[in-house]
Amino acid sequence: MSSGSRSPHRPGARSIGSANGPRWHRGHRRGFTLLEVIIAVAVTAFIGLTLSYAFNSTAGSKEVMEAQAERYRMLRTAMNRMEREIAAAFVSDRYDARVYRDAFDRPSNFVGTKERLMFTSLAHQRLYADAKESDQMVVEYQVKSSTEKNARSRNDLFRREKPLLEERMDRGGTEDVLFEGAKRIEFSYWDTEKKQWVDEWDTRRTERKSLLPTRVKIVLTATDETGREVKYVTQARIMLNTEFPRF
């Protein structure tokens, strides 16, 4: 090697003099200590737990909101159905008086108390095209203990429907749950003569035989998402509030 040439410089290396000339070697690099690794792992785990909790909380809130929305949808459906069917209530004198001699046995009546309502309605919907049914039916609403095994003393709003007007109104038909978790239901009936709400209306009695209330108020009590009892109120206006006459 000529005296004018220079040895190449390598980054990270240093020269150590010796009798035979300079020698080059790479310097030592410093790594992570055990404490730094533990801190990094702990921070990463904390961030992961925080994100996991946030995701779980969001998913739980979403499920709660969906459950609440579904419950309110069922509530609106139940109230709208009762309102529609009560609005189509009727009583008729078109029956065989020789068969139905007693007013309590006749196939068409409107029997309402504060906690129960049974009547004949023109709001029946046929589910099958060839079904031997008309638009008439007997329908009944009341709140009673649930029939489910895991209900835990829960009360439900039941609806009984009887599509054929025969025999006694309080017999036969099918019963289904209209709204789960109902605390109670209250009915009130508008008396146009007294200009006030009354708690009972029975067309089996002589003074009510040919007359229906013009309006029915429905108050359904249920619990909200916080467990507090809330009352939901609606009214149904009966279109045919006088008896169908004989011809």
Backbone torsions as a table, in degrees:
resi	resn	phi	psi	omega
1	MET	NA	135.5	-178.4
2	SER	-74.9	159.3	-178.5
3	SER	-67.7	-23.0	-177.4
4	GLY	-85.2	-12.2	-177.8
5	SER	-82.0	155.7	-179.7
6	ARG	-118.1	147.1	176.2
7	SER	-75.1	140.2	-179.9
8	PRO	-65.8	142.9	-179.5
9	HIS	-95.6	128.2	178.6
10	ARG	-108.3	132.3	-179.9
11	PRO	-62.9	143.9	177.9
12	GLY	77.6	9.3	179.9
13	ALA	-117.8	155.9	178.2
14	ARG	-134.1	157.9	-175.2
15	SER	-98.7	135.3	176.1
16	ILE	-121.8	120.6	-176.9
17	GLY	-72.5	149.5	177.3
18	SER	-151.9	175.9	-178.1
19	ALA	-66.4	-32.9	-178.6
20	ASN	-90.6	4.5	178.7
21	GLY	118.4	176.8	-177.1
22	PRO	-69.4	143.4	174.2
23	ARG	-118.7	142.4	-176.8
24	TRP	-113.8	138.9	171.6
25	HIS	-150.7	155.9	-176.9
26	ARG	-75.8	142.8	-179.4
27	GLY	-76.9	159.1	179.1
28	HIS	-75.9	134.4	177.9
29	ARG	-101.6	139.0	-177.0
30	ARG	-85.8	129.9	178.1
31	GLY	-97.7	-173.4	178.9
32	PHE	-78.1	142.4	174.7
33	THR	-83.8	165.2	180.0
34	LEU	-62.5	-36.4	178.7
35	LEU	-64.5	-41.2	179.0
36	GLU	-65.3	-39.1	178.5
37	VAL	-64.1	-43.1	180.0
38	ILE	-62.7	-42.5	179.2
39	ILE	-63.6	-42.7	179.6
40	ALA	-63.3	-42.6	178.3
41	VAL	-64.0	-41.9	179.9
42	ALA	-63.7	-42.4	178.6
43	VAL	-64.2	-42.8	178.7
44	THR	-62.8	-42.9	178.7
45	ALA	-64.1	-39.4	178.8
46	PHE	-63.7	-42.7	178.4
47	ILE	-64.0	-41.0	178.6
48	GLY	-63.1	-42.5	178.5
49	LEU	-64.6	-39.6	179.2
50	THR	-63.1	-45.5	179.0
51	LEU	-65.7	-39.4	178.8
52	SER	-63.1	-42.9	178.2
53	TYR	-63.4	-40.7	179.8
54	ALA	-64.2	-43.0	179.1
55	PHE	-65.1	-43.9	179.5
56	ASN	-64.2	-39.4	178.7
57	SER	-65.0	-40.5	178.6
58	THR	-65.5	-42.6	178.9
59	ALA	-65.1	-39.9	178.0
60	GLY	-65.3	-41.5	177.8
61	SER	-63.1	-38.1	179.1
62	LYS	-63.7	-43.1	179.0
63	GLU	-64.6	-40.5	179.2
64	VAL	-64.0	-43.6	179.7
65	MET	-64.6	-39.5	178.6
66	GLU	-66.2	-40.1	178.2
67	ALA	-64.4	-40.5	178.4
68	GLN	-65.5	-42.4	179.5
69	ALA	-63.5	-39.4	179.1
70	GLU	-66.6	-38.4	179.5
71	ARG	-66.1	-43.5	178.2
72	TYR	-66.4	-32.2	177.1
73	ARG	-65.8	-43.6	177.3
74	MET	-63.2	-37.6	179.2
75	LEU	-64.6	-46.3	179.2
76	ARG	-63.0	-39.7	179.6
77	THR	-63.2	-43.4	179.5
78	ALA	-64.0	-45.5	-178.9
79	MET	-65.7	-41.6	179.7
80	ASN	-66.0	-36.6	179.9
81	ARG	-68.0	-44.5	177.9
82	MET	-62.3	-42.1	179.9
83	GLU	-61.5	-42.8	-179.0
84	ARG	-67.1	-42.7	-177.2
85	GLU	-72.7	-36.7	177.2
86	ILE	-67.9	-36.3	179.4
87	ALA	-62.1	-25.3	179.9
88	ALA	-98.8	18.0	179.8
89	ALA	-66.4	151.1	179.3
90	PHE	-156.3	161.8	167.0
91	VAL	-130.8	144.5	-175.3
92	SER	-132.8	145.7	176.3
93	ASP	-99.6	10.1	-177.0
94	ARG	-91.5	74.3	176.4
95	TYR	-146.5	164.9	-177.3
96	ASP	-78.0	108.9	-178.2
97	ALA	-66.4	-21.8	178.0
98	ARG	-74.3	-27.3	178.5
99	VAL	-88.7	-45.0	-178.4
100	TYR	-105.1	78.2	-177.9
101	ARG	-79.0	-32.4	-177.8
102	ASP	-92.1	136.4	178.9
103	ALA	-63.3	-26.8	179.6
104	PHE	-74.3	-16.7	-178.3
105	ASP	-103.5	-10.0	-175.1
106	ARG	-65.6	151.4	-170.9
107	PRO	-76.6	-7.1	-177.3
108	SER	-129.8	117.8	-180.0
109	ASN	-154.5	169.1	173.0
110	PHE	-132.1	106.2	-175.3
111	VAL	-120.3	107.5	-177.0
112	GLY	-128.1	133.4	171.9
113	THR	-118.5	-171.8	-178.5
114	LYS	-70.4	-30.2	-174.6
115	GLU	-117.3	3.7	-176.8
116	ARG	-152.3	143.0	-180.0
117	LEU	-140.6	127.3	178.1
118	MET	-134.3	130.8	-175.3
119	PHE	-161.2	168.0	172.7
120	THR	-97.7	141.3	-173.8
121	SER	-138.2	155.0	176.8
122	LEU	-99.8	20.9	-174.8
123	ALA	-104.6	16.8	-179.4
124	HIS	-68.4	137.8	178.6
125	GLN	-113.7	123.3	178.6
126	ARG	-79.1	130.3	-179.4
127	LEU	-88.8	-19.7	-178.9
128	TYR	-124.8	141.0	-174.1
129	ALA	-65.0	-36.9	-175.8
130	ASP	-98.0	12.9	-179.3
131	ALA	-68.9	136.4	-180.0
132	LYS	-83.3	67.3	-178.4
133	GLU	-135.8	156.9	177.2
134	SER	-114.3	-166.5	176.9
135	ASP	-85.2	4.2	179.2
136	GLN	-94.4	150.7	178.0
137	MET	-165.8	162.6	168.8
138	VAL	-102.3	131.3	-179.7
139	VAL	-132.4	146.4	-177.6
140	GLU	-142.3	140.2	177.6
141	TYR	-124.3	138.6	172.2
142	GLN	-167.2	154.5	176.6
143	VAL	-101.5	128.4	177.7
144	LYS	-151.6	177.6	-175.1
145	SER	-61.8	141.4	-179.7
146	SER	-68.5	148.7	178.6
147	THR	-94.1	-0.3	178.9
148	GLU	-74.8	149.6	-175.8
149	LYS	-69.0	-39.9	-176.5
150	ASN	-100.1	27.6	-176.8
151	ALA	-74.9	-25.8	178.7
152	ARG	57.4	62.0	177.5
153	SER	56.1	33.1	178.0
154	ARG	-81.6	146.6	174.4
155	ASN	-104.7	141.8	179.0
156	ASP	-127.1	156.4	173.3
157	LEU	-88.8	116.3	-178.0
158	PHE	-101.2	147.8	175.8
159	ARG	-127.7	123.4	176.6
160	ARG	-108.0	133.2	-179.2
161	GLU	-127.2	134.6	177.8
162	LYS	-130.2	107.0	-172.7
163	PRO	-75.7	-16.0	-179.3
164	LEU	-109.7	126.8	-179.5
165	LEU	-86.6	90.9	-179.6
166	GLU	-149.7	155.4	-179.2
167	GLU	54.6	-152.5	-177.9
168	ARG	-79.1	146.2	-178.2
169	MET	-67.7	-29.1	-175.5
170	ASP	-86.5	12.4	179.8
171	ARG	-121.5	146.6	174.0
172	GLY	80.4	-175.7	-179.1
173	GLY	88.4	-178.4	178.7
174	THR	-118.7	147.1	-176.9
175	GLU	-121.1	133.6	-179.6
176	ASP	-136.5	160.1	177.3
177	VAL	-81.9	123.8	178.9
178	LEU	-91.2	-32.7	177.9
179	PHE	-154.8	127.4	-178.9
180	GLU	-85.5	144.4	174.7
181	GLY	78.8	22.5	177.7
182	ALA	-76.8	134.2	178.1
183	LYS	-78.4	-49.2	179.1
184	ARG	-165.7	163.9	176.4
185	ILE	-133.3	142.0	-178.2
186	GLU	-131.0	133.4	178.4
187	PHE	-115.0	141.2	173.6
188	SER	-132.4	147.5	-172.8
189	TYR	-125.8	131.2	-175.8
190	TRP	-84.5	120.6	178.4
191	ASP	-96.6	110.6	-176.3
192	THR	-69.1	-27.3	179.6
193	GLU	-74.2	-43.7	-179.6
194	LYS	-86.5	-13.4	-178.8
195	LYS	58.2	48.0	-179.9
196	GLN	-159.1	164.0	176.8
197	TRP	-83.7	137.0	176.8
198	VAL	-120.4	159.1	-174.9
199	ASP	-92.3	-9.2	-178.0
200	GLU	-139.0	149.2	174.3
201	TRP	-153.4	118.6	-173.7
202	ASP	-136.3	110.5	-179.5
203	THR	-78.0	-1.5	174.6
204	ARG	-77.0	-16.1	177.0
205	ARG	-84.4	151.7	-174.8
206	THR	-60.7	-41.9	-176.7
207	GLU	-71.5	-16.2	-179.7
208	ARG	-114.0	5.3	-168.4
209	LYS	-54.7	-38.5	-173.1
210	SER	-115.1	18.8	-172.5
211	LEU	-137.7	137.8	175.7
212	LEU	-113.9	157.4	174.4
213	PRO	-68.3	149.0	179.3
214	THR	-76.2	-25.9	179.3
215	ARG	-141.9	150.6	175.0
216	VAL	-128.6	126.8	178.1
217	LYS	-99.4	133.0	-178.6
218	ILE	-115.8	125.2	176.9
219	VAL	-122.6	109.0	179.6
220	LEU	-105.6	123.2	-179.5
221	THR	-103.3	127.4	178.9
222	ALA	-144.8	169.4	179.0
223	THR	-95.8	143.6	177.1
224	ASP	-90.2	-168.4	-176.4
225	GLU	-66.8	-19.0	178.6
226	THR	-94.3	-0.3	-178.3
227	GLY	87.2	4.5	-179.2
228	ARG	-87.2	140.5	179.6
229	GLU	-74.9	131.3	-179.2
230	VAL	-129.2	139.8	179.1
231	LYS	-101.1	132.3	177.5
232	TYR	-115.1	125.6	-169.6
233	VAL	-121.2	139.1	171.7
234	THR	-150.6	167.9	179.2
235	GLN	-132.0	146.8	175.6
236	ALA	-119.3	130.3	178.1
237	ARG	-98.7	118.6	-178.3
238	ILE	-79.1	125.7	-175.3
239	MET	-79.0	-39.1	-178.0
240	LEU	-110.6	88.2	-175.2
241	ASN	-99.8	14.0	172.1
242	THR	-124.4	157.0	-175.1
243	GLU	-71.1	142.5	173.1
244	PHE	-66.4	121.9	-177.4
245	PRO	-80.4	161.7	173.0
246	ARG	-78.4	153.2	176.2
247	PHE	-118.4	NA	NA
